[in-house]
Amino acid sequence: MPDPLSSGKPRKKVPYEFVLDALAGLSPWTRPMFGCLAVYVGDKIVLILREKPGSSSDNGVWLATTVEHHASLKRDFPNMRSIEVLGKEVTGWQVLPANAPDFEEAAMRACELVIGGDPRIGKIPNSRRTPSVKPPRMSPTSKRPKA
């Protein structure tokens, strides 16, 4: 008998589920993003988990960081690099590639940094603001309604 609460769609497998297990003590929450799975701790996005069959070069654990932290994180994660799918411009996002020989070890180290509150990982996303509604501008030739 079908589950009446199910939408009928099979649930996507969580990529690199061991990452969520490692962060469980922080009560992480997730949200789909870019066809991947964004991981939040509190109000910060900390990681994105990406495992796509087609373009696998950027599969792995994406770190939410800023350019100013790249050099110090590179010392902790020698195989970390910029994400190729985002273009040639360097962004705050960096990837621990799934095809790196130390992937699981690096991903667990990233979890340890998140658990420890390392300021190099995690960003508070821009709030989604609804544009304010402005009254229509009147052209100089428009007649103003009489009061």
Backbone hydrogen bonds, N-H to C=O, Kabsch-Sander energy under -0.5 kcal/mol:
donor,donor_aa,acceptor,acceptor_aa,energy
6,S,3,D,-1.2
17,E,14,V,-0.7
19,V,16,Y,-2.4
20,L,16,Y,-0.6
21,D,17,E,-2.1
22,A,18,F,-2.1
23,L,19,V,-1.6
24,A,21,D,-0.9
26,L,23,L,-2.6
27,S,24,A,-1.8
29,W,40,Y,-2.1
31,R,38,A,-1.6
33,M,36,C,-1.7
36,C,33,M,-2.2
37,L,49,L,-2.0
38,A,31,R,-2.9
38,A,36,C,-0.5
39,V,47,L,-3.2
40,Y,29,W,-3.2
41,V,44,K,-2.4
44,K,41,V,-1.9
45,I,123,K,-3.0
46,V,39,V,-2.9
46,V,44,K,-0.5
47,L,39,V,-1.5
48,I,62,W,-1.6
49,L,37,L,-2.9
50,R,48,I,-0.6
50,R,60,G,-2.6
56,S,54,G,-0.9
58,D,55,S,-0.6
59,N,56,S,-1.8
60,G,50,R,-2.5
61,V,96,L,-1.8
62,W,48,I,-3.3
62,W,60,G,-0.6
63,L,94,Q,-3.6
64,A,46,V,-2.2
65,T,63,L,-0.8
69,H,66,T,-2.0
70,H,67,V,-1.4
73,L,69,H,-2.4
74,K,70,H,-2.5
75,R,71,A,-1.2
76,D,72,S,-1.1
77,F,73,L,-2.6
80,M,77,F,-2.0
81,R,95,V,-1.7
83,I,93,W,-0.8
84,E,82,S,-0.5
86,L,83,I,-0.6
87,G,84,E,-2.0
94,Q,63,L,-1.6
95,V,81,R,-3.1
96,L,61,V,-2.8
98,A,59,N,-2.8
100,A,97,P,-1.6
103,F,100,A,-1.7
106,A,102,D,-3.0
107,A,103,F,-2.9
108,M,104,E,-2.3
109,R,105,E,-2.0
110,A,106,A,-2.4
111,C,107,A,-2.0
112,E,108,M,-2.1
113,L,109,R,-2.0
114,V,110,A,-2.3
115,I,111,C,-2.9
116,G,112,E,-2.1
117,G,114,V,-1.5
118,D,113,L,-2.9
121,I,118,D,-1.5
122,G,64,A,-3.7
122,G,120,R,-0.5
123,K,45,I,-2.2
129,R,127,S,-1.2
134,K,132,S,-0.6
142,S,139,S,-1.8
